[in-house]
Amino acid sequence: MDMKVRDLAVAALDGNTLALGDLDAVRGVIEANRTRKHANPELIALASRDPNAILDLVAMFPQAAGKPESQ
């Protein structure tokens, strides 16, 4: 992904979570966060493995994200 800093969107989802990416992606995360009732325990466990870490990044991608585009 070729992104310039001026194109980067950042939003605080809560006291411990930032969403970073292009504007549409961050808006999507904000919307998904509004409709979701509970945090994913799998992601929390992954992000909490090193208590001394300054920053932990975890993500879940849709299964289709790994498939090549049809030509």
C-alpha positions in Angstrom: 0.0 0.0 0.0 1.4 3.4 -1.0 0.0 5.9 1.5 1.1 9.4 2.3 0.9 10.6 5.9 -1.6 13.3 4.8 -3.9 10.5 3.7 -3.8 8.6 6.9 -6.9 8.6 9.1 -6.6 8.0 12.9 -9.4 7.5 15.4 -9.5 6.5 19.0 -12.0 3.7 19.5 -11.6 3.6 23.2 -8.9 4.3 25.8 -6.7 1.5 24.5 -7.5 1.2 20.8 -6.6 3.3 17.8 -7.8 2.7 14.2 -5.3 3.7 11.5 -5.7 3.5 7.7 -7.4 5.2 4.8 -10.5 7.2 5.6 -13.0 4.6 4.3 -11.3 1.8 6.3 -11.3 3.8 9.6 -15.0 4.8 9.1 -15.8 1.1 8.5 -14.0 0.1 11.8 -15.9 2.9 13.7 -19.2 1.7 12.3 -18.4 -2.0 13.1 -17.4 -1.0 16.6 -20.7 0.7 17.1 -22.7 -2.4 16.2 -20.4 -4.9 18.0 -21.4 -5.7 21.6 -18.2 -7.4 22.8 -14.6 -7.4 21.8 -13.1 -10.5 20.2 -11.4 -12.5 23.0 -9.0 -14.0 20.4 -7.7 -10.6 19.4 -7.4 -9.4 23.0 -5.4 -12.5 23.9 -3.0 -11.9 20.9 -2.6 -8.2 21.8 -2.0 -8.9 25.4 0.8 -11.5 25.1 3.6 -9.1 26.0 2.7 -6.9 29.0 5.8 -4.7 28.5 5.1 -4.0 24.8 4.6 -0.3 23.9 2.4 -1.2 20.9 0.6 -4.4 19.8 -1.0 -4.7 16.5 -3.5 -7.4 15.7 -6.1 -7.8 12.9 -8.6 -10.1 11.5 -9.1 -10.1 7.7 -12.0 -11.5 5.8 -11.2 -14.9 4.2 -11.6 -13.3 0.7 -8.8 -10.8 1.5 -6.2 -13.5 0.8 -7.6 -14.5 -2.6 -6.2 -13.1 -5.8 -8.5 -10.9 -7.9 -10.1 -12.5 -11.0 -8.7 -11.3 -14.3 
